[in-house]
């Protein structure tokens, strides 16, 4: 965050191809594109939010900012307040080529807003509200009803919290829940 560009050497780029679902050439190509767009070598939260504002120009600015904030935190794997190229590639690997389990674990990390390893009804409601407001539909009341339906289906031990295992196993086994988590079915 000091403004110094982070560069990766050949071995580091090759290591990323081992850690991801991308070939070495794909990693190098994406690295060059990443540096072209983010010459500092990382994506700041402000730049990330600005990218989302451009992608959703008709959405309310506060709604875009809220959703982008949640996404930023899910991309910032190491939690250092910026998205490094490594954070970026690990996330893209999951979103573009990951298994359903990998994608659900990543989604869980986004729903787990406070990072305590559990998703509360409040967190699920907040994410679902954010998704729908970004798309220009739905309200908090609707999001809360959907979140309650998700919890009834996934909260196997009835403790009012979703563990990563409950989230992944339950969502994977129920296509309707998958649609709800993505905000596609309400």
C-alpha positions as CSV (number, residue, x, y, z in Angstrom):
1,X,0.0,0.0,0.0
2,X,3.0,2.3,-0.1
3,X,2.6,2.8,-3.8
4,X,5.6,0.6,-4.8
5,X,4.7,-1.8,-7.6
6,X,5.0,-5.4,-6.7
7,X,6.7,-7.5,-9.4
8,X,6.6,-11.2,-9.6
9,X,9.5,-13.2,-11.0
10,X,9.3,-16.2,-13.3
11,X,9.3,-18.8,-10.5
12,X,6.5,-16.9,-8.6
13,X,4.4,-16.8,-11.7
14,X,5.0,-20.5,-12.3
15,X,4.1,-21.2,-8.7
16,X,0.7,-19.5,-9.3
17,X,0.0,-21.8,-12.2
18,X,0.5,-24.7,-9.7
19,X,-1.9,-23.1,-7.2
20,X,-4.5,-22.3,-9.7
21,X,-6.4,-23.8,-12.6
22,X,-4.4,-21.7,-15.1
23,X,-1.4,-22.6,-17.2
24,X,1.9,-20.7,-16.8
25,X,1.3,-18.8,-20.1
26,X,-2.2,-17.8,-18.9
27,X,-0.8,-16.6,-15.6
28,X,1.9,-14.6,-17.3
29,X,-0.7,-13.1,-19.8
30,X,-3.0,-12.1,-17.0
31,X,-0.1,-10.7,-15.0
32,X,0.8,-8.4,-17.9
33,X,-2.8,-7.3,-18.3
34,X,-3.1,-6.8,-14.5
35,X,-0.1,-4.5,-14.5
36,X,-1.4,-2.6,-17.5
37,X,-4.7,-1.9,-15.6
38,X,-3.2,-1.6,-12.1
39,X,0.4,-0.3,-12.5
40,X,0.9,-0.2,-8.8
41,X,0.8,-4.0,-8.8
42,X,-2.3,-4.2,-6.6
43,X,-6.0,-3.1,-6.7
44,X,-7.0,-0.7,-4.0
45,X,-10.4,-0.7,-2.6
46,X,-11.2,2.6,-4.3
47,X,-10.1,1.3,-7.7
48,X,-12.1,-1.9,-7.2
49,X,-15.3,0.1,-6.3
50,X,-14.7,2.4,-9.3
51,X,-14.5,-0.6,-11.5
52,X,-17.9,-1.8,-10.2
53,X,-19.4,1.7,-10.7
54,X,-18.4,1.5,-14.3
55,X,-19.9,-2.0,-14.6
56,X,-23.2,-0.9,-13.0
57,X,-23.7,2.7,-14.1
58,X,-27.5,2.8,-13.5
59,X,-27.4,1.3,-10.0
60,X,-27.5,3.6,-7.0
61,X,-23.9,4.6,-6.0
62,X,-24.4,3.5,-2.4
63,X,-25.7,0.0,-3.5
64,X,-22.7,-0.4,-5.9
65,X,-20.3,0.7,-3.1
66,X,-21.8,-1.7,-0.6
67,X,-21.7,-4.7,-2.9
68,X,-18.2,-3.9,-4.2
69,X,-17.0,-3.6,-0.6
70,X,-18.2,-7.2,0.1
71,X,-16.7,-8.5,-3.1
72,X,-13.4,-6.7,-2.4
73,X,-13.1,-8.4,1.0
74,X,-13.8,-11.8,-0.6
75,X,-11.0,-11.1,-3.2
76,X,-8.6,-9.8,-0.6
77,X,-7.7,-13.3,0.5
78,X,-4.8,-12.3,2.8
79,X,-6.8,-9.4,4.4
80,X,-4.1,-6.8,3.8
81,X,-6.5,-4.2,2.4
82,X,-5.5,-4.6,-1.2
83,X,-6.0,-7.2,-3.9
84,X,-2.6,-8.5,-5.0
85,X,-2.1,-10.3,-8.2
86,X,-2.0,-13.5,-6.2
87,X,-5.3,-12.7,-4.5
88,X,-6.7,-11.9,-7.9
89,X,-5.6,-15.1,-9.6
90,X,-6.6,-17.4,-6.8
91,X,-10.1,-15.8,-6.9
92,X,-10.4,-15.9,-10.7
93,X,-9.2,-19.5,-10.6
94,X,-12.1,-20.5,-8.4
95,X,-14.7,-18.3,-10.1
96,X,-13.8,-19.3,-13.7
97,X,-12.5,-22.9,-13.4
98,X,-13.1,-24.0,-9.8
99,X,-15.1,-27.0,-8.7
100,X,-18.6,-26.5,-7.2
101,X,-17.1,-27.0,-3.8
102,X,-14.4,-24.4,-4.4
103,X,-17.0,-21.9,-5.6
104,X,-19.2,-22.5,-2.6
105,X,-16.3,-22.1,-0.2
106,X,-15.5,-18.8,-1.9
107,X,-19.1,-17.7,-1.7
108,X,-19.1,-18.6,1.9
109,X,-16.2,-16.3,2.5
110,X,-18.2,-13.5,0.9
111,X,-21.3,-14.2,3.1
112,X,-19.1,-14.4,6.2
113,X,-18.8,-10.6,6.4
114,X,-17.1,-10.5,9.8
115,X,-14.7,-13.4,9.0
116,X,-15.6,-15.4,12.1
117,X,-16.0,-18.7,10.1
118,X,-19.8,-18.6,10.4
119,X,-22.6,-16.9,8.5
120,X,-25.4,-15.4,10.5
121,X,-28.9,-14.6,9.3
122,X,-27.9,-10.9,9.5
123,X,-24.9,-11.4,7.2
124,X,-26.9,-13.5,4.7
125,X,-29.6,-10.8,4.7
126,X,-27.0,-8.1,4.1
127,X,-25.4,-9.9,1.2
128,X,-28.7,-10.9,-0.5
129,X,-30.0,-7.3,-0.1
130,X,-26.8,-6.0,-1.6
131,X,-27.0,-8.4,-4.6
132,X,-30.6,-7.4,-5.4
133,X,-30.2,-3.7,-4.9
134,X,-27.2,-3.8,-7.3
135,X,-29.6,-5.4,-9.8
136,X,-32.2,-2.8,-9.1
137,X,-34.8,-5.0,-7.5
138,X,-35.8,-6.5,-4.2
139,X,-35.7,-5.0,-0.7
140,X,-34.4,-5.8,2.7
141,X,-37.6,-7.5,3.7
142,X,-37.6,-9.8,0.8
143,X,-33.9,-10.6,1.3
144,X,-34.6,-11.4,4.9
145,X,-37.4,-13.8,4.0
146,X,-35.1,-15.5,1.5
147,X,-32.3,-15.7,4.0
148,X,-34.7,-17.3,6.5
149,X,-35.6,-19.9,3.9
150,X,-31.9,-20.6,3.2
151,X,-31.3,-21.0,7.0
152,X,-34.2,-23.4,7.4
153,X,-32.7,-25.6,4.6
154,X,-29.1,-25.4,5.6
155,X,-28.8,-24.9,9.3
156,X,-28.6,-28.6,10.1
157,X,-27.7,-28.3,13.8
158,X,-30.2,-25.5,14.4
159,X,-27.8,-23.1,16.1
160,X,-28.8,-20.1,14.0
161,X,-25.4,-20.0,12.2
162,X,-24.1,-21.6,9.1
163,X,-20.8,-23.3,9.2
164,X,-18.8,-23.6,6.0
165,X,-19.7,-27.3,5.9
166,X,-23.4,-26.7,6.3
167,X,-23.3,-24.0,3.6
168,X,-21.3,-26.0,1.1
169,X,-23.0,-29.4,1.5
170,X,-26.5,-27.9,1.8
171,X,-26.2,-25.6,-1.2
172,X,-24.6,-28.2,-3.3
173,X,-27.4,-30.6,-2.6
174,X,-30.2,-28.2,-3.4
175,X,-30.3,-26.3,-6.7
176,X,-33.1,-24.0,-5.4
177,X,-30.8,-22.9,-2.6
178,X,-28.0,-22.3,-5.1
179,X,-30.3,-20.0,-7.0
180,X,-31.3,-18.1,-3.9
181,X,-27.7,-17.6,-2.8
182,X,-26.9,-16.1,-6.2
183,X,-30.0,-13.9,-6.0
184,X,-31.4,-15.5,-9.1
185,X,-34.7,-16.9,-7.9
186,X,-36.5,-14.1,-6.1
